[in-house]
């Protein structure tokens, strides 16, 4: 083999190695770009969904807050009318009065909780996780307050049923079963939501 042929073979070999290196670099670059695209698209989609859920829950919280205020005002108005009219009887007026008082205390705590939370959150996508955490934390506290409110309400409703049954000489068992059954079911629903919110809160903390 001549010297010129050896040089030609060496040159082609070097060109082949250079082309292989370029292909390897291009493959690595494309793989890196692909990974970047995948790692950015999914979190972006998750954040968009998180923002939507936060806005939805905020609207629901405001609706619930408004309903609690209306219900409290309704109890107070009915109580005042019952006392003024004097036809509903003392047990019913006491029941409405204490129920309205407990509702006022509940709404007072809820007002402080809601306003504190709503002043912290914003519509900025950059704070999507922080907003979701704040709203989830507020939901946990709200569920806790709701469960605590059952404690004074349970003896009140049972006292009212007992007093009315004694006055009217009627069997109170169906009323006891209905009232206490409704309270138990409501409590279980609140307990389920409470645990669900705490689980979501822990997941959000891990994401943060």
C-alpha positions as CSV (number, residue, x, y, z in Angstrom):
1,X,0.0,0.0,0.0
2,X,1.4,3.3,-1.0
3,X,1.9,6.3,1.3
4,X,-0.8,8.3,-0.6
5,X,-3.4,5.5,-0.1
6,X,-2.6,5.4,3.6
7,X,-3.1,9.1,3.9
8,X,-6.5,8.8,2.1
9,X,-7.6,6.0,4.4
10,X,-6.5,8.0,7.5
11,X,-8.3,11.1,6.3
12,X,-11.6,9.2,5.7
13,X,-11.3,7.6,9.0
14,X,-10.9,10.9,10.7
15,X,-13.9,12.4,8.8
16,X,-16.0,9.4,9.9
17,X,-15.0,9.8,13.5
18,X,-15.8,13.5,13.3
19,X,-19.2,12.8,11.8
20,X,-20.0,10.3,14.6
21,X,-19.0,12.8,17.2
22,X,-21.3,15.4,15.7
23,X,-24.2,12.9,15.6
24,X,-23.6,12.0,19.2
25,X,-23.5,15.7,20.2
26,X,-26.7,16.3,18.3
27,X,-28.4,13.3,19.9
28,X,-27.4,14.4,23.3
29,X,-28.6,18.0,22.6
30,X,-31.9,16.7,21.3
31,X,-32.3,14.5,24.3
32,X,-31.6,17.3,26.7
33,X,-34.1,19.6,24.9
34,X,-36.7,16.9,25.0
35,X,-36.2,16.4,28.7
36,X,-36.4,20.1,29.4
37,X,-39.7,20.3,27.4
38,X,-41.2,17.4,29.3
39,X,-40.1,18.7,32.6
40,X,-41.6,22.1,32.0
41,X,-44.9,21.2,30.3
42,X,-46.3,18.9,33.0
43,X,-45.7,21.3,36.0
44,X,-47.1,24.1,33.9
45,X,-50.3,22.1,33.3
46,X,-50.4,21.2,37.0
47,X,-50.0,24.8,38.0
48,X,-52.8,25.9,35.6
49,X,-55.1,23.2,37.1
50,X,-54.0,24.3,40.6
51,X,-55.0,27.9,39.8
52,X,-58.4,26.8,38.5
53,X,-59.0,24.7,41.6
54,X,-58.0,27.6,43.9
55,X,-60.3,30.0,42.2
56,X,-63.2,27.5,42.3
57,X,-62.7,26.8,46.0
58,X,-62.5,30.5,46.8
59,X,-65.8,31.1,45.1
60,X,-67.3,28.1,47.0
61,X,-65.9,29.4,50.3
62,X,-67.4,32.9,49.6
63,X,-70.8,31.3,48.8
64,X,-70.7,29.2,52.0
65,X,-69.7,32.2,54.0
66,X,-72.6,34.3,52.6
67,X,-75.0,31.4,53.3
68,X,-73.9,31.2,56.9
69,X,-74.3,35.0,57.4
70,X,-77.8,34.8,55.9
71,X,-78.8,31.9,58.0
72,X,-77.5,33.6,61.2
73,X,-79.5,36.8,60.4
74,X,-82.5,34.6,59.7
75,X,-82.3,32.9,63.1
76,X,-82.0,36.3,64.8
77,X,-84.9,37.8,63.0
78,X,-87.1,34.7,63.6
79,X,-86.1,34.7,67.3
80,X,-86.9,38.4,67.7
81,X,-90.3,37.9,65.9
82,X,-91.1,34.9,68.1
83,X,-90.3,36.8,71.3
84,X,-92.4,39.8,70.1
85,X,-95.3,37.7,68.8
86,X,-95.3,35.3,71.8
87,X,-97.2,32.5,70.0
88,X,-94.4,30.0,69.4
89,X,-93.8,29.1,73.0
90,X,-90.9,29.5,75.4
91,X,-89.0,26.3,74.4
92,X,-88.9,27.3,70.7
93,X,-87.8,30.8,71.5
94,X,-85.0,29.5,73.8
95,X,-83.9,27.1,71.0
96,X,-83.9,29.9,68.4
97,X,-82.1,32.3,70.8
98,X,-79.3,29.9,71.8
99,X,-79.0,28.6,68.2
100,X,-78.7,32.2,66.9
101,X,-76.1,33.0,69.6
102,X,-74.0,29.9,68.6
103,X,-74.4,30.8,65.0
104,X,-73.1,34.4,65.7
105,X,-70.0,33.0,67.5
106,X,-69.4,30.5,64.6
107,X,-69.7,33.2,61.9
108,X,-67.4,35.5,63.9
109,X,-64.6,32.9,63.9
110,X,-65.3,32.1,60.2
111,X,-65.2,35.8,59.3
112,X,-61.8,36.2,60.9
113,X,-60.5,33.0,59.2
114,X,-61.9,33.9,55.8
115,X,-60.7,37.5,55.7
116,X,-57.2,36.5,56.8
117,X,-57.0,33.9,54.1
118,X,-58.4,36.0,51.3
119,X,-56.0,38.8,52.0
120,X,-53.1,36.4,51.6
121,X,-54.1,34.9,48.2
122,X,-53.9,36.5,44.8
123,X,-54.5,35.7,41.1
124,X,-50.8,35.6,40.3
125,X,-49.8,32.2,38.7
126,X,-46.4,32.6,40.4
127,X,-48.0,32.1,43.8
128,X,-50.3,29.2,42.8
129,X,-48.8,26.8,45.2
130,X,-48.7,29.3,48.1
131,X,-52.3,30.3,47.4
132,X,-53.4,26.7,47.3
133,X,-51.6,26.0,50.6
134,X,-53.2,29.0,52.3
135,X,-56.7,28.0,51.1
136,X,-56.2,24.4,52.1
137,X,-55.0,25.4,55.6
138,X,-58.1,27.7,56.0
139,X,-60.3,24.8,54.9
140,X,-58.8,22.6,57.6
141,X,-59.5,25.2,60.3
142,X,-63.0,25.7,59.0
143,X,-63.7,22.0,59.2
144,X,-62.4,21.9,62.7
145,X,-64.5,24.9,63.8
146,X,-67.5,23.2,62.2
147,X,-66.9,20.0,64.1
148,X,-66.5,21.9,67.4
149,X,-69.9,23.7,66.8
150,X,-71.6,20.3,67.0
151,X,-70.7,20.0,70.7
152,X,-73.1,22.7,72.1
153,X,-75.7,22.2,69.4
154,X,-76.2,18.5,70.1
155,X,-77.5,18.9,73.7
156,X,-79.5,21.9,72.6
157,X,-81.5,20.0,70.0
158,X,-82.0,17.1,72.3
159,X,-83.2,19.4,75.1
160,X,-85.7,21.0,72.8
161,X,-87.1,17.6,71.6
162,X,-87.4,16.4,75.2
163,X,-89.1,19.6,76.3
164,X,-91.6,19.6,73.4
165,X,-92.4,15.9,73.9
166,X,-93.1,16.5,77.6
167,X,-95.4,19.4,76.8
168,X,-97.3,17.6,74.0
169,X,-97.2,14.1,75.6
170,X,-95.9,12.6,72.4
171,X,-93.3,9.9,71.7
172,X,-90.0,11.6,71.2
173,X,-88.1,8.6,69.9
174,X,-88.7,9.3,66.2
175,X,-87.6,12.9,66.6
176,X,-84.5,11.8,68.6
177,X,-83.5,9.4,65.9
178,X,-84.1,11.9,63.1
179,X,-82.3,14.8,64.7
180,X,-79.3,12.9,66.1
181,X,-79.1,10.8,62.9
182,X,-78.9,13.9,60.8
183,X,-76.2,15.4,63.1
184,X,-74.1,12.1,62.9
185,X,-74.3,12.0,59.1
186,X,-73.4,15.7,58.8
187,X,-70.5,15.2,61.2
188,X,-69.2,12.2,59.3
189,X,-69.3,14.2,56.0
190,X,-67.4,17.1,57.7
191,X,-64.9,14.6,59.1
192,X,-64.3,13.1,55.7
193,X,-63.7,16.5,54.1
194,X,-61.4,17.4,57.1
195,X,-59.2,14.4,56.5
196,X,-59.2,15.0,52.7
197,X,-58.1,18.6,53.2
198,X,-55.3,17.6,55.5
199,X,-54.1,15.0,53.0
200,X,-54.1,17.6,50.2
201,X,-52.3,20.1,52.5
202,X,-49.5,17.6,53.1
203,X,-49.1,17.0,49.4
204,X,-48.9,20.7,48.6
205,X,-46.2,21.1,51.3
206,X,-44.2,18.4,49.5
207,X,-44.6,20.2,46.1
208,X,-43.5,23.4,47.6
